[in-house]
Amino acid sequence: MSRYTKTKDNLCLNYGFDHALGYWYDIIDTSIKDDNGNHPTIEEKSSFINKLNRGNFIEVLENFNIPEDQKMLIALDLPF
């Protein structure tokens, strides 16, 4: 399993590859907290559960300026 984190403004993107979930990501809003002191998850998707396709995954990653080498591995359907 791989896990990377990238931030942009008040959003935090966690993303990676897992042998069970495939490609996955979640986006967290760090500007607010819920009653338990946790930041709310805005969106979470994976290849296995939500049928996230590689094109949509790359689009999300491009919004957070992810390195080109990671995007190339995803385009080639390889784990990173």
N, C-alpha and C positions, 0 to 999 in steps of 0.2 A: 504494500500500500504506500502511496505517496500522498503527501499533504503539503500544500503551499498556502501562503497567506499574502494578500496584497490589499492595500488600502487606497481609497480614493475619496476625498472629502470626508463625509461621515459614514461611509460604507466600508465594510470589511468583507472581502471575498476570500473564502476558504475553498480550495479546489484540489483535485488530484485524481488518482486512478487507484481502484481497488479491484482485486481479483473477483469479488462477489458483486459489487455494485457497478463495475465498469468506471466510466468517467463520471465524476460527480462534482457538484459545487453547492455552496450555500452563501447567501449574502445576508449580512447582519448590519443593522442600523446602530451605530455606536453613539448616536446623539441622544438617544432616549433609553430609559430603563423601565422594566415592568415592576410590579409590586415586590418581586423577589430580588430585585437588583440585577436582573439579567437583561442583556440587550436582545430585542426581538429579532427573530429571523424573518426577513422579508421574503426570501425565496430559497428553496432547496430542490435540487433535481439530481437525478442520476440516470445513467443509461438503462439500468435494470428496472428500477421502480417506475420511473416516469417516461421511459422510452426517449430520453434525451439523445438527440442525434449529434454527431460531431460538428456539423455546420453551426447549429445553434450554440453549442458549447464554445466554439471558437469566437462567435459573435460576442458572447458574454465576456470572454477573456480579453478580447480586443478593447472593450470599454475600460478595462483596468490596466492596459499597457503591459500585457504578459510578454515574456521573451519569445522571440521568433522561433527559437529552437524547440520550445515546448509546443507551440502551435503547429510546427511541421510534424512533430511526432504524432500529434492528434490527427492531423490530416492523413497521415499514413496508417492510422489505426494501431499505433504502438503505445505501450505503457510508457510513462515518463516518471 
